Amino acid sequence: MKALEQKIISECKILEGDVLKVDGFLNHQIDVSFMNELGKELYRLYRDSGVTKILTIEASGIGVACLAAVNFDPIVPVVFAKKHSTKNISPDLYMSKAESYTHGKSFDIVVAKEYLHENDVVLIIDDFLAKGNAMNALIDLCEQAHAKVAGVGIVIEKLYQDGGNQLRKKGVRVESLAKIASMSKEDGVSFES
C-alpha cells in the first residue's frame, strides 16, 4: 500500500534495537482517517473469507482491528487478547504465551472462552509482524477454541525478521499492507518491490 509506505517514510523514526517508531499515526496517537483506509484495505483482502470475528492483542492492534471490523456486513466483533488477567475477566480462559519484540519480555495472553468459539472464522489483525511470536500465540488461542483462522492481516511487516515467512510456510495466509525489506538509521526504510 503505497500511501502507507509514504507515511512510514515521512513520519517514522528508526530507533536502536531495530525498532521502527510510528507512534504519530499508528500506535500511540492514531490518525483515524488514515487508519480507516488501512481498515478498508484489510477488509478488502479478507471480505470473501467468511470472517465472523477479528482477534488482536492489546493494545496497538485494537484501533485498526475495529476499523476493519466495521466494513464487514454484518459488522463483526473484535476480541483482544489481554496481556494481564484482571478481576473482571472470566476465570474460564484460553491462555498462550507471547514474546513481545518491542517490550523484550513474555506475556501470558488470555481470552475468555465465551468470546472465541469453534464455529468462528477468525481474522487476526495486528500493527506489526516481526518474528511472529504474537501471531503464533493468537493462532494458538484459536486452535484451543477449535476456531478456523481465515488469515493474518498486518499493517507493517518486517520481512527480514522472518516471522511472516514462517507463518506462510505453515500454511497461514498473511497479508501485510507494508512490507519492509530492510531498515537502518543510515539508509532509512526500504520496502519489498
Stockholm file with secondary structure:
# STOCKHOLM 1.0

chainA/1-193         MKALEQKIISECKILEGDVLKVDGFLNHQIDVSFMNELGKELYRLYRDSGVTKILTIEASGIGVACLAAVNFDPIVPVVFAKKHSTKNISPDLYMSKAESYTHGKSFDIVVAKEYLHENDVVLIIDDFLAKGNAMNALIDLCEQAHAKVAGVGIVIEKLYQDGGNQLRKKGVRVESLAKIASMSKEDGVSFES
#=GR chainA/1-193 SS CHHHHHHHHHHCEEETTTEEECTTTTSSSCCHHHHHHHHHHHHHHHTTTTCCEEEEETTTTHHHHHHHHTTSSSCCCEEEEBSSCCTTSCSCEEEEEEEETTTTEEEEEEEEGGGCCTTCEEEEEEEEESSSHHHHHHHHHHHHHTCEEEEEEEEEEEGGGCHHHHHHHTTCCEEEEEEEEEEETTTEEEECC
#=GC SS_cons         CHHHHHHHHHHCEEETTTEEECTTTTSSSCCHHHHHHHHHHHHHHHTTTTCCEEEEETTTTHHHHHHHHTTSSSCCCEEEEBSSCCTTSCSCEEEEEEEETTTTEEEEEEEEGGGCCTTCEEEEEEEEESSSHHHHHHHHHHHHHTCEEEEEEEEEEEGGGCHHHHHHHTTCCEEEEEEEEEEETTTEEEECC
//
